Amino acid sequence: HIHNCYNSIGSWFYQAIGGIRPIEDEPSYRKIIIEPQIPEGITWAKVYKETPFGKVSVDWALEEKLLNLEITIPPGVEAEIAVPSGYKIRENNDNPLQESHDGLTLAHGTYEFFFNKE
């Protein structure tokens, strides 16, 4: 349990480093956006957020110019994946993707993406 004075620090990990945020106009975590930030000097992160529908997890690892991003989305949740700033998508693990104007839209499941640094 985290004391209330430390809540903003804890939420920073899953909201910024993991990039897990609810879309504001939607009911609680029914639709989310995943947009991880990749800070200079940090080479990996494993974060999750418990939602009313289950656990959303984001794991990423950076090796030189290759970013590996693994995402798990629970049933009942739709996620929009924003390509991290400064990267372009190289490939995914053959899961079907629906492109939107802001990124990629995913239904529930586990996904793996690879991005190259531009």
N, C-alpha and C positions, 0 to 999 in steps of 0.2 A: 504494500500500500504506500502510495506517495502522498506526503503531506501537501495540503492545498498550496502552500507557498512555492512548491516545486513543480506544480502541474504544467506550467508553461514550458519548462525544460523537457519534461517527458513527452509532451505533445509535439515539441520541435522535432524529435527523432522520427516519429511516424509521419508527421505532416511535411517536413522539409527533406530530411535525409531519405525517407521512404517515399515521400510524395503522395501519401494516401489522404485524400480530402473528399468530403461529401460534396456533391453538386447542390448548391444552395436552394434551388427551386424545386427540389425533389424531396420526398419523405426520407427520413433518417437512414442514410447509407443505402437506399434502394439503387441509386446511381452515384458512382464515385468517379473521381479523376485520379489517375496515378501519374505523377510528374516528379520523379526523384531529382533532387539536386545532387550534383557530384562535386563536393567541395575539394579544393586543392589540398593535396596531402592525405586524403582519405581514400583508401583503395577498396574497401568493401563495407557492406552494411546488410544486416538482417533485421527487419522490423515487421511488426504486425499490429493490427488493430482489430479488437473484438467489436463486431457489429451485431445488431439484432438478428442478422441472418447467418452469422458464423464469422470465422476469422479470415481477414484479408491479410495476405502476407506479400512482402516485397523483399527479395534478396538480390543484391547486385554486387558484382566484383569487377574491378578495373585492372586490366593487365596491359600495360603500355597504352596502345591506342584502341584496344578492344574492350567494350563494355558488355558483360553478360548480365542479363536481367531476367530473373525468374519471378513470376507473379502467380498467386493462387487467389481465385475469386470464388466465394461461396455461392450456392444456389440462391436465386432470388435477387442477385446483385448484378448490375451491368456496369462495366468499367470502361472509361475512356482513357486510353494510354497516350500521353503526350511524349513525343520524342525528346529526350533530354537535350538541353541547350548545348550546341556545339557538336552534336552527333548526328549521324544518319543511319537508318536501319539497314542492316546487312542481310539478316535472315531471321526466321522464326522457326519453331519446331513443328512446322506443317499443320498448325491449327488454323481453322478458317478465320479470316480477318474481315471485318467490315470497315472500310476507310470512311472517316467522317472529315469534315472540313478542318477540325482541330487535331486530328491524330487517328488512332485506331480504336474501334469499339469492340469490346469482348464480352461474351456471355460467361457464365460460371465455368470454371475449369482451372487447369494449371498450364501455364504458358512459359516458354523460354524464348528470349530474343537476344540477338547479338547486334551491337551497334559499333560502327567505326567512328573514331574521332575525326572531325573534318579538318 
